[in-house]
Amino acid sequence: MPDITVTLTDTQYKGLEYAAADPQDWADNALTERARIANDEIVTLYTNRALDEGVQIPATRELIVADAFTRGWVKTAAQRNAEAAAETPA
């Protein structure tokens, strides 16, 4: 499982302590919630395309997300940004 590490200055951490009762819980929740939203979007995109193309839909959300990337039906934000930059005239 990948780890994400964020380094804050003392001032940034104090600000986060002001905003949240537990900064680590807040960060964990923010990341997991954003990932959940993205996975929901992927499942919806995958399901619609699979139905349109007559492709059998995998049994779990995890398998759907993995297959969406394997099939190239979804791409990472970095891939999409690189493709957009390549298409933009200089």
N, C-alpha and C positions, 0 to 999 in steps of 0.2 A: 504494500500500500504506500503510495507516495506521501512524503511529508512536505509541508509548506512552512517555511520559517520566515518570520517578519521581524526586522530589527527596528525598534522605535528609539527615538531620543528620550531622555528622561522627561523632557517637557511634553512630548507627544504622549507618553505613557500617563503622565499626570492628567492630561486632558481626557484621555480615555477612562481613567479612574473616575473623573468627574462625571462622565457621560454614562458609565456602566458600573453596576455593582461589582461585577467580576469581569475584567477585561478579557481574560482567556475564554470564559464562557461566551462572551459577546462575539469574539472573533470566530470561535468554533461555530456558533450559530449562524453568523453571517455567511461563512464559507459553505456550510452544509446546506443552508437554505438556497443560496444562489445555485449551487450544483443541482439541487432538487428541481428548481425551476427550469434549468437548462435541460436536464434529463426528461422532464415532462414535455418540453418542446420537441426534443428528439423523438420521443415515443409517438407523439402526434404526427410529426412529419413522416416518420417511418411507417406508421400504420396506414396513413392515407396513401402513400406511394405503394406499399405492399398490396393494398386492396386494389388500387388502379392497375397494377402489373400482375396480379394473381399470384403473388409470392406468399408462401406460408409465413405467418407471423410467429416468431419465437414465443416460448411459454412465459418468459420472465422479462421484466424491465431491463435487467442487467444484460440479458442476451440480446434484446432489441437494440440497446445502445451500442453494444459491441458490434453487432451485425451492421448497423447503420454506418459505422466507420469503416468496417471491412468492405462493404459494398460501395463506399464512396458517396453514399447518399447524403452524408453530412461531413463537414470538414472542421478542423479546429479554427479558431478565430485567427491564429497566426497564418494558417494556410489561406484563408479567405482574404486576409489583408495583403498577403504577398501577391495573390492573383489579381486583386484590385489595383495594386501598385504597378504590376506588370502591364495592365491594360490602360493605365493612365498615360496619355501622351506627355512627353517631356517638355 
